[in-house]
Every structure is written in structure tokens, then in C-alpha cells.
Amino acid sequence: MPMTLDEIVEETRHWPPERVGELVGRLTEDLHTSDPETEAAWKTEIDRRIEEIQSGKVKGIPAEEVSARIRKILAR
């Protein structure tokens, strides 16, 4: 008999985070497929953003600062 969704969730609670991440990635793989035009547009956008960072036009925000902002928002 196949496992229920609740049984699967309960089972995965005992897994290491990297294994859960792999499962989520594999389950959502098909959800993230898109047409070639969309992929090309995203590549153009990513390349533009990388160029802005590398040229110094845009400065990144340190991960610690981003995490602090998120914690502050979630504490509201």
C-alpha cells in the first residue's frame, strides 16, 4: 500500500536537511521548466545583474544584514 502524504511528511522530518532539499528539488523540477524565450530573457537579466555587481555600479548586501532584516520582519 502506498504511503499517505502525512506519512511521507513525517518520514522526511527525520532526514538530514540536504536530503530533504534534494527531494524538494526533484519534486519541483518539472514546475520550473519554461520555454526557451523565457530562459533566454532570464539569462540576459542574470548577465546584466552580474555585470552591475562586477563593475561596482551595484553593491551587494551582506548575508548577515539580509538575515537580520528578515528576522526583524518576521518578529512583527
PDB file of N, H, CA, C and O in Angstrom:
ATOM      1  N   MET A   1       0.853  -1.183   0.000  1.00  0.00           N
ATOM      2  CA  MET A   1       0.000   0.000   0.000  1.00  0.00           C
ATOM      3  C   MET A   1       0.899   1.247   0.000  1.00  0.00           C
ATOM      4  O   MET A   1       1.830   1.323   0.802  1.00  0.00           O
ATOM      5  N   PRO A   2       0.640   2.225  -0.881  1.00  0.00           N
ATOM      6  CA  PRO A   2       1.453   3.435  -0.942  1.00  0.00           C
ATOM      7  C   PRO A   2       1.334   4.258   0.341  1.00  0.00           C
ATOM      8  O   PRO A   2       0.321   4.203   1.040  1.00  0.00           O
ATOM      9  N   MET A   3       2.385   5.017   0.634  1.00  0.00           N
ATOM     10  H   MET A   3       3.207   5.061   0.067  1.00  0.00           H
ATOM     11  CA  MET A   3       2.372   5.888   1.810  1.00  0.00           C
ATOM     12  C   MET A   3       1.429   7.063   1.571  1.00  0.00           C
ATOM     13  O   MET A   3       1.267   7.523   0.440  1.00  0.00           O
ATOM     14  N   THR A   4       0.809   7.544   2.651  1.00  0.00           N
ATOM     15  H   THR A   4       0.941   7.170   3.569  1.00  0.00           H
ATOM     16  CA  THR A   4      -0.018   8.750   2.547  1.00  0.00           C
ATOM     17  C   THR A   4       0.899   9.964   2.573  1.00  0.00           C
ATOM     18  O   THR A   4       2.069   9.861   2.941  1.00  0.00           O
ATOM     19  N   LEU A   5       0.367  11.097   2.186  1.00  0.00           N
ATOM     20  H   LEU A   5      -0.583  11.180   1.887  1.00  0.00           H
ATOM     21  CA  LEU A   5       1.145  12.331   2.223  1.00  0.00           C
ATOM     22  C   LEU A   5       1.609  12.627   3.646  1.00  0.00           C
ATOM     23  O   LEU A   5       2.753  13.034   3.851  1.00  0.00           O
ATOM     24  N   ASP A   6       0.746  12.431   4.615  1.00  0.00           N
ATOM     25  H   ASP A   6      -0.183  12.101   4.448  1.00  0.00           H
ATOM     26  CA  ASP A   6       1.123  12.664   6.020  1.00  0.00           C
ATOM     27  C   ASP A   6       2.273  11.746   6.441  1.00  0.00           C
ATOM     28  O   ASP A   6       3.173  12.170   7.166  1.00  0.00           O
ATOM     29  N   GLU A   7       2.244  10.497   5.991  1.00  0.00           N
ATOM     30  H   GLU A   7       1.513  10.152   5.402  1.00  0.00           H
ATOM     31  CA  GLU A   7       3.323   9.556   6.322  1.00  0.00           C
ATOM     32  C   GLU A   7       4.648   9.986   5.688  1.00  0.00           C
ATOM     33  O   GLU A   7       5.711   9.868   6.299  1.00  0.00           O
ATOM     34  N   ILE A   8       4.566  10.481   4.462  1.00  0.00           N
ATOM     35  H   ILE A   8       3.704  10.576   3.965  1.00  0.00           H
ATOM     36  CA  ILE A   8       5.778  10.945   3.785  1.00  0.00           C
ATOM     37  C   ILE A   8       6.364  12.146   4.523  1.00  0.00           C
ATOM     38  O   ILE A   8       7.569  12.206   4.763  1.00  0.00           O
ATOM     39  N   VAL A   9       5.516  13.089   4.875  1.00  0.00           N
ATOM     40  H   VAL A   9       4.536  13.040   4.680  1.00  0.00           H
ATOM     41  CA  VAL A   9       5.977  14.273   5.608  1.00  0.00           C
ATOM     42  C   VAL A   9       6.606  13.862   6.927  1.00  0.00           C
ATOM     43  O   VAL A   9       7.677  14.355   7.282  1.00  0.00           O
ATOM     44  N   GLU A  10       5.967  12.978   7.648  1.00  0.00           N
ATOM     45  H   GLU A  10       5.097  12.577   7.360  1.00  0.00           H
ATOM     46  CA  GLU A  10       6.504  12.524   8.944  1.00  0.00           C
ATOM     47  C   GLU A  10       7.846  11.835   8.759  1.00  0.00           C
ATOM     48  O   GLU A  10       8.770  12.066   9.539  1.00  0.00           O
ATOM     49  N   GLU A  11       7.965  11.003   7.750  1.00  0.00           N
ATOM     50  H   GLU A  11       7.215  10.816   7.117  1.00  0.00           H
ATOM     51  CA  GLU A  11       9.228  10.308   7.475  1.00  0.00           C
ATOM     52  C   GLU A  11      10.343  11.293   7.181  1.00  0.00           C
ATOM     53  O   GLU A  11      11.457  11.139   7.681  1.00  0.00           O
ATOM     54  N   THR A  12      10.051  12.310   6.370  1.00  0.00           N
ATOM     55  H   THR A  12       9.145  12.436   5.964  1.00  0.00           H
ATOM     56  CA  THR A  12      11.100  13.252   5.970  1.00  0.00           C
ATOM     57  C   THR A  12      11.532  14.174   7.108  1.00  0.00           C
ATOM     58  O   THR A  12      12.592  14.793   7.021  1.00  0.00           O
ATOM     59  N   ARG A  13      10.752  14.278   8.149  1.00  0.00           N
ATOM     60  H   ARG A  13       9.891  13.775   8.220  1.00  0.00           H
ATOM     61  CA  ARG A  13      11.151  15.103   9.309  1.00  0.00           C
ATOM     62  C   ARG A  13      12.422  14.564   9.980  1.00  0.00           C
ATOM     63  O   ARG A  13      13.109  15.288  10.701  1.00  0.00           O
ATOM     64  N   HIS A  14      12.716  13.311   9.737  1.00  0.00           N
ATOM     65  H   HIS A  14      12.158  12.723   9.152  1.00  0.00           H
ATOM     66  CA  HIS A  14      13.884  12.674  10.356  1.00  0.00           C
ATOM     67  C   HIS A  14      15.095  12.676   9.426  1.00  0.00           C
ATOM     68  O   HIS A  14      16.159  12.183   9.802  1.00  0.00           O
ATOM     69  N   TRP A  15      14.952  13.215   8.238  1.00  0.00           N
ATOM     70  H   TRP A  15      14.088  13.615   7.933  1.00  0.00           H
ATOM     71  CA  TRP A  15      16.040  13.226   7.259  1.00  0.00           C
ATOM     72  C   TRP A  15      16.964  14.425   7.478  1.00  0.00           C
ATOM     73  O   TRP A  15      16.541  15.444   8.023  1.00  0.00           O
ATOM     74  N   PRO A  16      18.215  14.305   7.056  1.00  0.00           N
ATOM     75  CA  PRO A  16      19.110  15.470   7.110  1.00  0.00           C
ATOM     76  C   PRO A  16      18.628  16.536   6.114  1.00  0.00           C
ATOM     77  O   PRO A  16      18.043  16.196   5.085  1.00  0.00           O
ATOM     78  N   PRO A  17      18.866  17.813   6.410  1.00  0.00           N
ATOM     79  CA  PRO A  17      18.375  18.899   5.555  1.00  0.00           C
ATOM     80  C   PRO A  17      18.784  18.770   4.087  1.00  0.00           C
ATOM     81  O   PRO A  17      17.994  19.087   3.198  1.00  0.00           O
ATOM     82  N   GLU A  18      20.011  18.306   3.823  1.00  0.00           N
ATOM     83  H   GLU A  18      20.653  18.049   4.546  1.00  0.00           H
ATOM     84  CA  GLU A  18      20.439  18.208   2.423  1.00  0.00           C
ATOM     85  C   GLU A  18      19.638  17.156   1.658  1.00  0.00           C
ATOM     86  O   GLU A  18      19.400  17.303   0.459  1.00  0.00           O
ATOM     87  N   ARG A  19      19.225  16.100   2.350  1.00  0.00           N
ATOM     88  H   ARG A  19      19.419  15.981   3.324  1.00  0.00           H
ATOM     89  CA  ARG A  19      18.413  15.069   1.693  1.00  0.00           C
ATOM     90  C   ARG A  19      17.009  15.590   1.422  1.00  0.00           C
ATOM     91  O   ARG A  19      16.430  15.301   0.375  1.00  0.00           O
ATOM     92  N   VAL A  20      16.458  16.354   2.357  1.00  0.00           N
ATOM     93  H   VAL A  20      16.928  16.589   3.208  1.00  0.00           H
ATOM     94  CA  VAL A  20      15.141  16.971   2.153  1.00  0.00           C
ATOM     95  C   VAL A  20      15.219  17.951   0.978  1.00  0.00           C
ATOM     96  O   VAL A  20      14.320  17.997   0.138  1.00  0.00           O
ATOM     97  N   GLY A  21      16.303  18.734   0.929  1.00  0.00           N
ATOM     98  H   GLY A  21      17.033  18.697   1.611  1.00  0.00           H
ATOM     99  CA  GLY A  21      16.486  19.667  -0.178  1.00  0.00           C
ATOM    100  C   GLY A  21      16.535  18.964  -1.513  1.00  0.00           C
ATOM    101  O   GLY A  21      15.958  19.438  -2.492  1.00  0.00           O
ATOM    102  N   GLU A  22      17.222  17.835  -1.559  1.00  0.00           N
ATOM    103  H   GLU A  22      17.691  17.451  -0.764  1.00  0.00           H
ATOM    104  CA  GLU A  22      17.286  17.058  -2.799  1.00  0.00           C
ATOM    105  C   GLU A  22      15.892  16.581  -3.203  1.00  0.00           C
ATOM    106  O   GLU A  22      15.521  16.657  -4.375  1.00  0.00           O
ATOM    107  N   LEU A  23      15.124  16.091  -2.234  1.00  0.00           N
ATOM    108  H   LEU A  23      15.425  16.030  -1.283  1.00  0.00           H
ATOM    109  CA  LEU A  23      13.768  15.630  -2.521  1.00  0.00           C
ATOM    110  C   LEU A  23      12.910  16.768  -3.064  1.00  0.00           C
ATOM    111  O   LEU A  23      12.214  16.602  -4.066  1.00  0.00           O
ATOM    112  N   VAL A  24      12.960  17.913  -2.410  1.00  0.00           N
ATOM    113  H   VAL A  24      13.525  18.048  -1.596  1.00  0.00           H
ATOM    114  CA  VAL A  24      12.175  19.063  -2.857  1.00  0.00           C
ATOM    115  C   VAL A  24      12.590  19.462  -4.272  1.00  0.00           C
ATOM    116  O   VAL A  24      11.739  19.732  -5.119  1.00  0.00           O
ATOM    117  N   GLY A  25      13.887  19.498  -4.523  1.00  0.00           N
ATOM    118  H   GLY A  25      14.579  19.279  -3.835  1.00  0.00           H
ATOM    119  CA  GLY A  25      14.375  19.836  -5.850  1.00  0.00           C
ATOM    120  C   GLY A  25      13.861  18.882  -6.915  1.00  0.00           C
ATOM    121  O   GLY A  25      13.430  19.299  -7.990  1.00  0.00           O
ATOM    122  N   ARG A  26      13.913  17.618  -6.603  1.00  0.00           N
ATOM    123  H   ARG A  26      14.263  17.280  -5.729  1.00  0.00           H
ATOM    124  CA  ARG A  26      13.459  16.622  -7.583  1.00  0.00           C
ATOM    125  C   ARG A  26      11.952  16.701  -7.804  1.00  0.00           C
ATOM    126  O   ARG A  26      11.479  16.504  -8.923  1.00  0.00           O
ATOM    127  N   LEU A  27      11.196  16.988  -6.746  1.00  0.00           N
ATOM    128  H   LEU A  27      11.580  17.148  -5.837  1.00  0.00           H
ATOM    129  CA  LEU A  27       9.741  17.075  -6.883  1.00  0.00           C
ATOM    130  C   LEU A  27       9.311  18.330  -7.637  1.00  0.00           C
ATOM    131  O   LEU A  27       8.294  18.319  -8.330  1.00  0.00           O
ATOM    132  N   THR A  28      10.071  19.398  -7.507  1.00  0.00           N
ATOM    133  H   THR A  28      10.897  19.407  -6.943  1.00  0.00           H
ATOM    134  CA  THR A  28       9.675  20.660  -8.141  1.00  0.00           C
ATOM    135  C   THR A  28      10.357  20.906  -9.481  1.00  0.00           C
ATOM    136  O   THR A  28      10.108  21.923 -10.129  1.00  0.00           O
ATOM    137  N   GLU A  29      11.210  19.985  -9.897  1.00  0.00           N
ATOM    138  H   GLU A  29      11.412  19.159  -9.371  1.00  0.00           H
ATOM    139  CA  GLU A  29      11.938  20.137 -11.152  1.00  0.00           C
ATOM    140  C   GLU A  29      11.023  20.490 -12.314  1.00  0.00           C
ATOM    141  O   GLU A  29      11.296  21.439 -13.049  1.00  0.00           O
ATOM    142  N   ASP A  30       9.967  19.756 -12.486  1.00  0.00           N
ATOM    143  H   ASP A  30       9.745  18.985 -11.889  1.00  0.00           H
ATOM    144  CA  ASP A  30       9.058  19.972 -13.603  1.00  0.00           C
ATOM    145  C   ASP A  30       8.273  21.281 -13.486  1.00  0.00           C
ATOM    146  O   ASP A  30       7.819  21.824 -14.494  1.00  0.00           O
ATOM    147  N   LEU A  31       8.113  21.783 -12.276  1.00  0.00           N
ATOM    148  H   LEU A  31       8.482  21.342 -11.458  1.00  0.00           H
ATOM    149  CA  LEU A  31       7.382  23.037 -12.094  1.00  0.00           C
ATOM    150  C   LEU A  31       8.172  24.229 -12.623  1.00  0.00           C
ATOM    151  O   LEU A  31       7.592  25.261 -12.960  1.00  0.00           O
ATOM    152  N   HIS A  32       9.491  24.088 -12.696  1.00  0.00           N
ATOM    153  H   HIS A  32       9.962  23.249 -12.423  1.00  0.00           H
ATOM    154  CA  HIS A  32      10.355  25.205 -13.064  1.00  0.00           C
ATOM    155  C   HIS A  32      10.795  25.189 -14.517  1.00  0.00           C
ATOM    156  O   HIS A  32      11.621  26.004 -14.926  1.00  0.00           O
ATOM    157  N   THR A  33      10.254  24.278 -15.290  1.00  0.00           N
ATOM    158  H   THR A  33       9.582  23.616 -14.958  1.00  0.00           H
ATOM    159  CA  THR A  33      10.619  24.268 -16.705  1.00  0.00           C
ATOM    160  C   THR A  33       9.882  25.396 -17.401  1.00  0.00           C
ATOM    161  O   THR A  33       8.725  25.679 -17.089  1.00  0.00           O
ATOM    162  N   SER A  34      10.548  26.032 -18.334  1.00  0.00           N
ATOM    163  H   SER A  34      11.488  25.802 -18.587  1.00  0.00           H
ATOM    164  CA  SER A  34       9.909  27.117 -19.060  1.00  0.00           C
ATOM    165  C   SER A  34      10.357  27.088 -20.511  1.00  0.00           C
ATOM    166  O   SER A  34      11.230  26.314 -20.902  1.00  0.00           O
ATOM    167  N   ASP A  35       9.752  27.929 -21.272  1.00  0.00           N
ATOM    168  H   ASP A  35       9.043  28.559 -20.954  1.00  0.00           H
ATOM    169  CA  ASP A  35      10.050  27.946 -22.693  1.00  0.00           C
ATOM    170  C   ASP A  35      11.410  28.603 -22.946  1.00  0.00           C
ATOM    171  O   ASP A  35      11.896  29.357 -22.102  1.00  0.00           O
ATOM    172  N   PRO A  36      12.022  28.329 -24.083  1.00  0.00           N
ATOM    173  CA  PRO A  36      13.341  28.877 -24.402  1.00  0.00           C
ATOM    174  C   PRO A  36      13.391  30.406 -24.384  1.00  0.00           C
ATOM    175  O   PRO A  36      14.412  30.984 -24.013  1.00  0.00           O
ATOM    176  N   GLU A  37      12.310  31.058 -24.776  1.00  0.00           N
ATOM    177  H   GLU A  37      11.480  30.588 -25.077  1.00  0.00           H
ATOM    178  CA  GLU A  37      12.277  32.523 -24.774  1.00  0.00           C
ATOM    179  C   GLU A  37      12.397  33.075 -23.351  1.00  0.00           C
ATOM    180  O   GLU A  37      13.117  34.044 -23.109  1.00  0.00           O
ATOM    181  N   THR A  38      11.689  32.449 -22.423  1.00  0.00           N
ATOM    182  H   THR A  38      11.104  31.662 -22.619  1.00  0.00           H
ATOM    183  CA  THR A  38      11.760  32.871 -21.023  1.00  0.00           C
ATOM    184  C   THR A  38      13.148  32.603 -20.456  1.00  0.00           C
ATOM    185  O   THR A  38      13.702  33.445 -19.750  1.00  0.00           O
ATOM    186  N   GLU A  39      13.710  31.440 -20.759  1.00  0.00           N
ATOM    187  H   GLU A  39      13.259  30.756 -21.333  1.00  0.00           H
ATOM    188  CA  GLU A  39      15.061  31.105 -20.303  1.00  0.00           C
ATOM    189  C   GLU A  39      16.073  32.118 -20.818  1.00  0.00           C
ATOM    190  O   GLU A  39      16.956  32.546 -20.074  1.00  0.00           O
ATOM    191  N   ALA A  40      15.952  32.508 -22.093  1.00  0.00           N
ATOM    192  H   ALA A  40      15.235  32.161 -22.697  1.00  0.00           H
ATOM    193  CA  ALA A  40      16.871  33.485 -22.684  1.00  0.00           C
ATOM    194  C   ALA A  40      16.728  34.839 -21.999  1.00  0.00           C
ATOM    195  O   ALA A  40      17.723  35.520 -21.749  1.00  0.00           O
ATOM    196  N   ALA A  41      15.490  35.229 -21.696  1.00  0.00           N
ATOM    197  H   ALA A  41      14.682  34.676 -21.900  1.00  0.00           H
ATOM    198  CA  ALA A  41      15.261  36.507 -21.011  1.00  0.00           C
ATOM    199  C   ALA A  41      15.880  36.491 -19.622  1.00  0.00           C
ATOM    200  O   ALA A  41      16.483  37.479 -19.203  1.00  0.00           O
ATOM    201  N   TRP A  42      15.739  35.375 -18.897  1.00  0.00           N
ATOM    202  H   TRP A  42      15.249  34.572 -19.237  1.00  0.00           H
ATOM    203  CA  TRP A  42      16.343  35.271 -17.568  1.00  0.00           C
ATOM    204  C   TRP A  42      17.869  35.317 -17.654  1.00  0.00           C
ATOM    205  O   TRP A  42      18.517  35.953 -16.822  1.00  0.00           O
ATOM    206  N   LYS A  43      18.443  34.651 -18.647  1.00  0.00           N
ATOM    207  H   LYS A  43      17.917  34.134 -19.323  1.00  0.00           H
ATOM    208  CA  LYS A  43      19.889  34.669 -18.807  1.00  0.00           C
ATOM    209  C   LYS A  43      20.383  36.095 -19.053  1.00  0.00           C
ATOM    210  O   LYS A  43      21.394  36.513 -18.488  1.00  0.00           O
ATOM    211  N   THR A  44      19.674  36.829 -19.889  1.00  0.00           N
ATOM    212  H   THR A  44      18.853  36.489 -20.348  1.00  0.00           H
ATOM    213  CA  THR A  44      20.026  38.224 -20.154  1.00  0.00           C
ATOM    214  C   THR A  44      19.973  39.037 -18.864  1.00  0.00           C
ATOM    215  O   THR A  44      20.876  39.826 -18.585  1.00  0.00           O
ATOM    216  N   GLU A  45      18.922  38.845 -18.084  1.00  0.00           N
ATOM    217  H   GLU A  45      18.188  38.204 -18.311  1.00  0.00           H
ATOM    218  CA  GLU A  45      18.767  39.580 -16.820  1.00  0.00           C
ATOM    219  C   GLU A  45      19.870  39.215 -15.833  1.00  0.00           C
ATOM    220  O   GLU A  45      20.436  40.092 -15.182  1.00  0.00           O
ATOM    221  N   ILE A  46      20.172  37.947 -15.721  1.00  0.00           N
ATOM    222  H   ILE A  46      19.711  37.234 -16.250  1.00  0.00           H
ATOM    223  CA  ILE A  46      21.230  37.497 -14.807  1.00  0.00           C
ATOM    224  C   ILE A  46      22.571  38.081 -15.221  1.00  0.00           C
ATOM    225  O   ILE A  46      23.325  38.576 -14.384  1.00  0.00           O
ATOM    226  N   ASP A  47      22.866  38.022 -16.522  1.00  0.00           N
ATOM    227  H   ASP A  47      22.253  37.620 -17.202  1.00  0.00           H
ATOM    228  CA  ASP A  47      24.129  38.584 -17.023  1.00  0.00           C
ATOM    229  C   ASP A  47      24.222  40.078 -16.724  1.00  0.00           C
ATOM    230  O   ASP A  47      25.286  40.575 -16.354  1.00  0.00           O
ATOM    231  N   ARG A  48      23.100  40.800 -16.885  1.00  0.00           N
ATOM    232  H   ARG A  48      22.236  40.396 -17.186  1.00  0.00           H
ATOM    233  CA  ARG A  48      23.075  42.236 -16.598  1.00  0.00           C
ATOM    234  C   ARG A  48      23.375  42.500 -15.122  1.00  0.00           C
ATOM    235  O   ARG A  48      24.160  43.386 -14.786  1.00  0.00           O
ATOM    236  N   ARG A  49      22.746  41.729 -14.259  1.00  0.00           N
ATOM    237  H   ARG A  49      22.108  41.009 -14.533  1.00  0.00           H
ATOM    238  CA  ARG A  49      22.951  41.939 -12.825  1.00  0.00           C
ATOM    239  C   ARG A  49      24.381  41.606 -12.399  1.00  0.00           C
ATOM    240  O   ARG A  49      24.964  42.309 -11.574  1.00  0.00           O
ATOM    241  N   ILE A  50      24.940  40.545 -12.958  1.00  0.00           N
ATOM    242  H   ILE A  50      24.466  39.974 -13.628  1.00  0.00           H
ATOM    243  CA  ILE A  50      26.327  40.186 -12.653  1.00  0.00           C
ATOM    244  C   ILE A  50      27.256  41.312 -13.079  1.00  0.00           C
ATOM    245  O   ILE A  50      28.165  41.686 -12.338  1.00  0.00           O
ATOM    246  N   GLU A  51      27.029  41.852 -14.271  1.00  0.00           N
ATOM    247  H   GLU A  51      26.290  41.547 -14.873  1.00  0.00           H
ATOM    248  CA  GLU A  51      27.850  42.959 -14.779  1.00  0.00           C
ATOM    249  C   GLU A  51      27.767  44.170 -13.861  1.00  0.00           C
ATOM    250  O   GLU A  51      28.784  44.807 -13.586  1.00  0.00           O
ATOM    251  N   GLU A  52      26.566  44.494 -13.382  1.00  0.00           N
ATOM    252  H   GLU A  52      25.740  43.976 -13.605  1.00  0.00           H
ATOM    253  CA  GLU A  52      26.392  45.631 -12.476  1.00  0.00           C
ATOM    254  C   GLU A  52      27.175  45.439 -11.180  1.00  0.00           C
ATOM    255  O   GLU A  52      27.776  46.384 -10.670  1.00  0.00           O
ATOM    256  N   ILE A  53      27.168  44.235 -10.655  1.00  0.00           N
ATOM    257  H   ILE A  53      26.680  43.467 -11.070  1.00  0.00           H
ATOM    258  CA  ILE A  53      27.904  43.952  -9.418  1.00  0.00           C
ATOM    259  C   ILE A  53      29.395  43.995  -9.672  1.00  0.00           C
ATOM    260  O   ILE A  53      30.136  44.622  -8.914  1.00  0.00           O
ATOM    261  N   GLN A  54      29.850  43.330 -10.739  1.00  0.00           N
ATOM    262  H   GLN A  54      29.249  42.821 -11.354  1.00  0.00           H
ATOM    263  CA  GLN A  54      31.284  43.276 -11.024  1.00  0.00           C
ATOM    264  C   GLN A  54      31.862  44.647 -11.370  1.00  0.00           C
ATOM    265  O   GLN A  54      33.026  44.917 -11.078  1.00  0.00           O
ATOM    266  N   SER A  55      31.066  45.507 -11.984  1.00  0.00           N
ATOM    267  H   SER A  55      30.120  45.288 -12.221  1.00  0.00           H
ATOM    268  CA  SER A  55      31.553  46.835 -12.352  1.00  0.00           C
ATOM    269  C   SER A  55      31.514  47.805 -11.180  1.00  0.00           C
ATOM    270  O   SER A  55      32.100  48.885 -11.252  1.00  0.00           O
ATOM    271  N   GLY A  56      30.836  47.436 -10.108  1.00  0.00           N
ATOM    272  H   GLY A  56      30.359  46.558 -10.049  1.00  0.00           H
ATOM    273  CA  GLY A  56      30.724  48.310  -8.946  1.00  0.00           C
ATOM    274  C   GLY A  56      29.527  49.237  -9.020  1.00  0.00           C
ATOM    275  O   GLY A  56      29.305  50.026  -8.101  1.00  0.00           O
ATOM    276  N   LYS A  57      28.754  49.162 -10.083  1.00  0.00           N
ATOM    277  H   LYS A  57      28.933  48.521 -10.830  1.00  0.00           H
ATOM    278  CA  LYS A  57      27.562  50.004 -10.236  1.00  0.00           C
ATOM    279  C   LYS A  57      26.550  49.696  -9.131  1.00  0.00           C
ATOM    280  O   LYS A  57      25.851  50.586  -8.645  1.00  0.00           O
ATOM    281  N   VAL A  58      26.486  48.433  -8.747  1.00  0.00           N
ATOM    282  H   VAL A  58      27.054  47.710  -9.142  1.00  0.00           H
ATOM    283  CA  VAL A  58      25.571  47.986  -7.698  1.00  0.00           C
ATOM    284  C   VAL A  58      26.396  47.267  -6.640  1.00  0.00           C
ATOM    285  O   VAL A  58      27.299  46.496  -6.963  1.00  0.00           O
ATOM    286  N   LYS A  59      26.079  47.524  -5.373  1.00  0.00           N
ATOM    287  H   LYS A  59      25.345  48.150  -5.111  1.00  0.00           H
ATOM    288  CA  LYS A  59      26.793  46.869  -4.281  1.00  0.00           C
ATOM    289  C   LYS A  59      25.857  45.857  -3.637  1.00  0.00           C
ATOM    290  O   LYS A  59      24.696  46.158  -3.361  1.00  0.00           O
ATOM    291  N   GLY A  60      26.367  44.665  -3.403  1.00  0.00           N
ATOM    292  H   GLY A  60      27.310  44.420  -3.628  1.00  0.00           H
ATOM    293  CA  GLY A  60      25.571  43.628  -2.764  1.00  0.00           C
ATOM    294  C   GLY A  60      25.349  43.920  -1.284  1.00  0.00           C
ATOM    295  O   GLY A  60      26.031  44.756  -0.692  1.00  0.00           O
ATOM    296  N   ILE A  61      24.404  43.232  -0.711  1.00  0.00           N
ATOM    297  H   ILE A  61      23.849  42.553  -1.192  1.00  0.00           H
ATOM    298  CA  ILE A  61      24.120  43.357   0.719  1.00  0.00           C
ATOM    299  C   ILE A  61      24.634  42.096   1.394  1.00  0.00           C
ATOM    300  O   ILE A  61      24.293  40.990   0.976  1.00  0.00           O
ATOM    301  N   PRO A  62      25.457  42.246   2.443  1.00  0.00           N
ATOM    302  CA  PRO A  62      25.990  41.066   3.133  1.00  0.00           C
ATOM    303  C   PRO A  62      24.861  40.160   3.656  1.00  0.00           C
ATOM    304  O   PRO A  62      23.819  40.636   4.106  1.00  0.00           O
ATOM    305  N   ALA A  63      25.098  38.861   3.585  1.00  0.00           N
ATOM    306  H   ALA A  63      25.944  38.474   3.220  1.00  0.00           H
ATOM    307  CA  ALA A  63      24.092  37.884   4.009  1.00  0.00           C
ATOM    308  C   ALA A  63      23.643  38.110   5.448  1.00  0.00           C
ATOM    309  O   ALA A  63      22.467  37.930   5.766  1.00  0.00           O
ATOM    310  N   GLU A  64      24.571  38.501   6.319  1.00  0.00           N
ATOM    311  H   GLU A  64      25.526  38.647   6.061  1.00  0.00           H
ATOM    312  CA  GLU A  64      24.210  38.728   7.728  1.00  0.00           C
ATOM    313  C   GLU A  64      23.185  39.846   7.848  1.00  0.00           C
ATOM    314  O   GLU A  64      22.257  39.766   8.653  1.00  0.00           O
ATOM    315  N   GLU A  65      23.361  40.896   7.037  1.00  0.00           N
ATOM    316  H   GLU A  65      24.115  40.961   6.383  1.00  0.00           H
ATOM    317  CA  GLU A  65      22.420  42.014   7.066  1.00  0.00           C
ATOM    318  C   GLU A  65      21.051  41.588   6.534  1.00  0.00           C
ATOM    319  O   GLU A  65      20.022  41.971   7.092  1.00  0.00           O
ATOM    320  N   VAL A  66      21.035  40.809   5.473  1.00  0.00           N
ATOM    321  H   VAL A  66      21.870  40.499   5.019  1.00  0.00           H
ATOM    322  CA  VAL A  66      19.778  40.311   4.912  1.00  0.00           C
ATOM    323  C   VAL A  66      19.066  39.444   5.945  1.00  0.00           C
ATOM    324  O   VAL A  66      17.860  39.579   6.151  1.00  0.00           O
ATOM    325  N   SER A  67      19.814  38.558   6.591  1.00  0.00           N
ATOM    326  H   SER A  67      20.794  38.449   6.424  1.00  0.00           H
ATOM    327  CA  SER A  67      19.217  37.687   7.612  1.00  0.00           C
ATOM    328  C   SER A  67      18.643  38.503   8.763  1.00  0.00           C
ATOM    329  O   SER A  67      17.567  38.192   9.274  1.00  0.00           O
ATOM    330  N   ALA A  68      19.360  39.547   9.171  1.00  0.00           N
ATOM    331  H   ALA A  68      20.234  39.799   8.757  1.00  0.00           H
ATOM    332  CA  ALA A  68      18.873  40.403  10.260  1.00  0.00           C
ATOM    333  C   ALA A  68      17.572  41.098   9.851  1.00  0.00           C
ATOM    334  O   ALA A  68      16.638  41.196  10.647  1.00  0.00           O
ATOM    335  N   ARG A  69      17.519  41.571   8.630  1.00  0.00           N
ATOM    336  H   ARG A  69      18.278  41.491   7.983  1.00  0.00           H
ATOM    337  CA  ARG A  69      16.294  42.224   8.140  1.00  0.00           C
ATOM    338  C   ARG A  69      15.130  41.236   8.139  1.00  0.00           C
ATOM    339  O   ARG A  69      14.021  41.582   8.546  1.00  0.00           O
ATOM    340  N   ILE A  70      15.377  40.023   7.690  1.00  0.00           N
ATOM    341  H   ILE A  70      16.278  39.742   7.359  1.00  0.00           H
ATOM    342  CA  ILE A  70      14.320  39.009   7.641  1.00  0.00           C
ATOM    343  C   ILE A  70      13.819  38.693   9.040  1.00  0.00           C
ATOM    344  O   ILE A  70      12.614  38.619   9.279  1.00  0.00           O
ATOM    345  N   ARG A  71      14.768  38.506   9.972  1.00  0.00           N
ATOM    346  H   ARG A  71      15.747  38.566   9.778  1.00  0.00           H
ATOM    347  CA  ARG A  71      14.373  38.220  11.359  1.00  0.00           C
ATOM    348  C   ARG A  71      13.522  39.364  11.921  1.00  0.00           C
ATOM    349  O   ARG A  71      12.547  39.120  12.631  1.00  0.00           O
ATOM    350  N   LYS A  72      13.885  40.592  11.608  1.00  0.00           N
ATOM    351  H   LYS A  72      14.678  40.789  11.031  1.00  0.00           H
ATOM    352  CA  LYS A  72      13.131  41.761  12.092  1.00  0.00           C
ATOM    353  C   LYS A  72      11.728  41.759  11.518  1.00  0.00           C
ATOM    354  O   LYS A  72      10.765  42.020  12.240  1.00  0.00           O
ATOM    355  N   ILE A  73      11.594  41.468  10.226  1.00  0.00           N
ATOM    356  H   ILE A  73      12.376  41.257   9.640  1.00  0.00           H
ATOM    357  CA  ILE A  73      10.283  41.430   9.585  1.00  0.00           C
ATOM    358  C   ILE A  73       9.417  40.321  10.181  1.00  0.00           C
ATOM    359  O   ILE A  73       8.236  40.530  10.456  1.00  0.00           O
ATOM    360  N   LEU A  74      10.010  39.147  10.380  1.00  0.00           N
ATOM    361  H   LEU A  74      10.970  38.978  10.156  1.00  0.00           H
ATOM    362  CA  LEU A  74       9.248  38.015  10.915  1.00  0.00           C
ATOM    363  C   LEU A  74       8.845  38.199  12.373  1.00  0.00           C
ATOM    364  O   LEU A  74       7.894  37.572  12.842  1.00  0.00           O
ATOM    365  N   ALA A  75       9.565  39.055  13.088  1.00  0.00           N
ATOM    366  H   ALA A  75      10.337  39.564  12.707  1.00  0.00           H
ATOM    367  CA  ALA A  75       9.262  39.288  14.501  1.00  0.00           C
ATOM    368  C   ALA A  75       8.060  40.199  14.686  1.00  0.00           C
ATOM    369  O   ALA A  75       7.549  40.328  15.799  1.00  0.00           O
ATOM    370  N   ARG A  76       7.606  40.828  13.622  1.00  0.00           N
ATOM    371  H   ARG A  76       8.021  40.724  12.718  1.00  0.00           H
ATOM    372  CA  ARG A  76       6.481  41.776  13.738  1.00  0.00           C
ATOM    373  C   ARG A  76       5.214  41.092  14.136  1.00  0.00           C
ATOM    374  O   ARG A  76       4.179  41.742  14.277  1.00  0.00           O
TER     375      ARG A  76
END
